């Protein structure tokens, strides 16, 4: 379990390598790996070089922090090129450590992205969904344990996790670019197995439109720190039981790669307006 002292050591190590001051933190999920090429890179630090920092073990999730500028406005950002997941065996405090680190380094806004399974029957693989709210009751809350007072209050309000201001920007960008942007509720489960058809029926009954294995815990940790948050899911496949076919990680990656152009355009357009 990582405490505030551990986070300080992580932040101090990064600060010893760069004094770059990001305004926005960006988590590059599946389908956004190529987005790093759009960043005017100032510094890249592999997670493996940071003492006490969790390292991703998932294929397709490179592990590094990228510091640089994005867009015509040269917005200073820190991008997570790959994330860690609870199912890899990490404590939840380690899973959200990268998000907390970005906040401690100066980021005031967090853009979360992921690949997700579609639960809403109106969705299709390849759709992009703006996350309006989350269902997080199926995972350990990242704030369990002694509260880190330096980051936020013991009982933070989660009424509005996702910023309406950022949501309005995303919708404007999508409309201008001709990108279909769905809106809905994202549910996080632990993984690593895909959900069962019965799981999906339950989640649909509870109001979930998409499901995945990340993001909700990061959003909670970010709001605890007072960061302004938005989230985008790439619906990379329909969830279990909807289509008569098995689910594979290869399918998730393949679909995410196919819509990477729209995904990147949406995120870039958002950054250019911040």
SVG drawing of the C-alpha trace seen along z (x, -y; Angstrom):
<svg xmlns="http://www.w3.org/2000/svg" viewBox="-33 -29 51 47">
<polyline fill="none" stroke="black" stroke-width="0.4" points="0.0,0.0 1.5,-3.4 1.2,-6.3 1.9,-10.0 5.6,-9.5 5.9,-7.0 4.1,-9.4 6.5,-12.2 9.5,-10.0 8.0,-9.2 7.4,-12.8 10.8,-13.9 12.5,-11.3 10.6,-12.7 11.4,-16.3 15.1,-15.4 14.9,-14.5 12.7,-17.3 11.2,-20.6 8.4,-20.4 5.1,-21.7 2.1,-20.0 -1.4,-21.5 -3.2,-18.4 -2.8,-14.7 -3.7,-12.2 -4.1,-8.4 -3.6,-6.8 -5.8,-3.6 -6.1,-1.0 -6.4,-2.7 -4.5,-5.8 -1.0,-4.4 -0.1,-6.3 -1.3,-9.6 2.2,-9.9 3.5,-10.7 1.5,-13.9 3.2,-15.1 6.1,-17.5 8.2,-15.5 10.3,-17.1 11.1,-14.1 10.0,-10.5 10.5,-8.5 9.8,-4.7 7.9,-3.5 10.6,-0.9 13.1,-3.6 10.9,-5.3 11.6,-3.8 8.6,-2.2 6.4,-2.8 4.0,-0.1 4.9,1.3 2.3,2.5 2.5,6.2 -0.2,6.1 0.7,6.5 -0.1,3.3 0.4,1.1 3.8,-0.5 4.8,-1.9 6.2,-5.5 5.3,-9.1 5.6,-11.4 6.1,-15.1 5.6,-17.6 3.3,-20.0 0.2,-19.2 -1.7,-21.1 -1.3,-24.6 -1.7,-26.1 1.2,-24.0 -0.6,-22.8 1.8,-21.3 0.7,-17.8 1.9,-14.6 0.7,-11.5 0.6,-8.0 1.6,-5.7 0.1,-2.6 -1.6,-2.1 -1.6,0.6 -4.7,2.5 -6.0,4.0 -6.2,7.5 -2.4,7.5 -2.2,8.0 -1.4,4.5 -2.9,2.9 -5.5,0.2 -3.3,-2.5 -0.7,-1.4 -3.2,-1.4 -4.1,-5.0 -0.5,-6.1 0.1,-7.3 -2.9,-9.6 -2.0,-11.0 1.5,-11.5 0.3,-13.6 -1.8,-15.7 1.2,-16.2 3.3,-17.3 0.9,-20.1 -1.8,-18.7 -5.2,-20.3 -7.2,-18.4 -7.3,-14.7 -8.4,-13.0 -9.1,-9.3 -9.5,-7.0 -10.0,-3.3 -11.4,-0.4 -14.7,1.0 -17.3,3.6 -20.6,2.2 -23.6,3.0 -26.1,0.6 -27.8,2.5 -27.8,-0.7 -24.0,-0.8 -21.8,0.8 -18.1,1.8 -16.0,-1.3 -18.3,-3.8 -16.8,-6.4 -18.6,-7.2 -18.2,-10.2 -18.4,-8.9 -21.1,-10.7 -20.9,-8.7 -19.4,-5.5 -20.5,-2.4 -17.6,-1.5 -19.2,0.7 -17.6,3.9 -14.0,2.8 -12.2,1.8 -12.5,-1.9 -9.1,-3.5 -9.6,-5.7 -9.9,-2.8 -7.4,-3.0 -5.9,-5.9 -7.0,-9.1 -4.1,-11.1 -5.1,-14.5 -2.6,-16.2 -4.6,-15.1 -8.2,-15.5 -10.9,-15.1 -11.9,-11.8 -15.4,-11.7 -15.2,-13.4 -18.4,-14.2 -18.7,-12.2 -22.0,-13.7 -20.3,-15.2 -17.1,-13.2 -17.0,-14.2 -16.8,-17.9 -19.8,-19.3 -17.4,-22.0 -15.1,-19.4 -18.1,-17.4 -19.4,-20.3 -16.1,-20.8 -15.9,-17.1 -19.4,-17.3 -18.5,-20.5 -15.3,-18.9 -17.2,-15.7 -19.9,-17.7 -17.4,-19.8 -15.3,-16.8 -18.4,-14.7 -17.6,-12.1 -20.5,-10.2 -20.0,-10.5 -22.2,-8.4 -22.8,-9.3 -23.3,-6.9 -22.4,-5.2 -19.2,-3.2 -18.9,-0.3 -15.5,1.0 -15.2,4.7 -12.0,6.3 -11.1,8.6 -9.0,10.1 -11.7,12.5 -14.3,10.9 -17.7,10.6 -20.4,13.4 -23.6,12.9 -25.4,12.8 -23.0,10.1 -23.8,8.0 -27.6,8.4 -27.2,7.3 -25.0,4.3 -27.5,3.2 -30.3,3.4 -28.2,1.2 -27.9,-1.4 -24.4,-0.7 -23.8,-1.4 -20.2,-0.1 -17.9,2.0 -14.2,2.3 -11.3,3.0 -10.0,-0.5 -10.8,-4.2 -13.5,-4.4 -10.9,-4.0 -8.7,-6.6 -11.6,-9.0 -12.4,-8.7 -8.7,-9.2 -8.5,-12.3 -11.7,-13.9 -10.4,-13.2 -7.5,-15.5 -9.7,-18.1 -8.8,-17.5 -11.2,-18.3 -12.0,-15.0 -13.4,-13.8 -13.4,-10.3 -13.8,-8.7 -14.4,-5.0 -13.8,-3.3 -16.5,-0.6 -14.1,2.1 -16.5,5.0 -20.0,5.8 -20.1,7.4 -20.7,11.1 -24.0,12.6 -24.9,9.9 -23.3,11.4 -22.8,15.1 -19.1,15.1 -16.3,15.4 -14.5,12.3 -10.8,11.9 -8.2,9.3 -7.0,9.3 -10.5,8.2 -10.4,5.4 -7.1,4.2 -8.0,4.6 -11.2,2.5 -9.5,-0.2 -6.8,-0.5 -9.4,-0.8 -11.0,-3.9 -7.8,-5.4 -8.0,-8.2 -11.3,-9.5 -10.2,-8.8 -7.0,-10.8 -8.9,-13.7 -11.4,-13.9 -8.6,-14.0 -6.5,-16.4 -9.5,-18.7 -10.2,-18.7 -6.6,-19.6 -6.5,-22.4 -9.4,-24.1 -8.0,-23.8"/>
</svg>
